[in-house]
Amino acid sequence: MLDRSIDGMCRLFGMLMVACLALMVLMVFGNVVLRYGFNSGITASEELSRWLFVWMTFLGAIVAVRRHAHLGTDALVSRLPLVGKKICFVAAHGLMLYICWLMGRGAWQQTVINLETTSAVMQLPMAWLYASGVVFAVLAGAFIFIELLRFLSGRLPDAELIGVVESDDMPHGNPSETGQP
């Protein structure tokens, strides 16, 4: 049940990212046309595009944490015995939780500091921009913590101890793809 609701939230974030990207393209393209064609422009479009880009980036990072889609390497961990893989899994998740805590604390401090500060053009509180870091830290930390709990309770298969997902661009051992006989 929890996994389904998290996956649903990630699908919602995916749709929000598409909407952010579409709005950014429309605003920037529209502003270019207005500036070069009519010697005018929409002043809020640049600032709003920046804000949408920041939110889109953090939402994408949340989805990437859930799907294990961030860059990683398994050259060492894949060669370790099962006990070594388990130790590395716990250590890596502990470090990621610590980084989420640091990021969340810093983003929260920036959000609080900027509650009264408004943006130059839209006159909205800058706290909305920094809140994206808080949302990322909380949700990414929750996903990492849930996965760590699954491991500690024995509900995580050994095959999932290595969290690197292969790229679609990389050959998967098919000799015709790798050029090997």
C-alpha positions, 0 to 999 in steps of 0.5 A: 500500500505504501509503495503504491502511494509513493509511486502515485506521488512520483507519477504526480511529480512527473506530471508536475515536471512536464507542466513546469517544462511546458510553462517554461518553454511557453514563457521563454519562447513567448518572451523572445517573440515579444522582445524581438518582434514587438519590442516588449516582454513579460517581465515576470516570465524570466523570474517565474521560469527560474522558479519553475526550473528549481522546483522541476529539478528538485521534484525530479531529484525526488523521483530519481531517489525513488527509482535509484536513477542517480549516477552511481557505480557498483564496481567495488560493491558488486565484487564484495561478498554478501556481508560486505554488500550489506555493510555498504548498503547500511553505510550508504543509506546512513550517509544519504540520510545525513546529507538529507538532514543537512540539506533539509536544515539548510533549506529550512533556515533559508526558507525562514530567513526569506519569509519576509524577502520578496522577489524582485519582479513577482513580489512573492516571498522568496521562501517559496523558492527555498521550500523546494529544498525542504520538500526534497530533503524530507521526501528523499529522506523518507524514501531512503529511511523506508528502504533502510527499514525494509533492509533491517526488517529483512524485506529487501531482497539481496538483489536490491543491495546494489542500488545502481540502475543500468543506463539504457544507453549501455550495452547489456552483454549482448555480443552484437551490441558490444562488438565482441565475437 
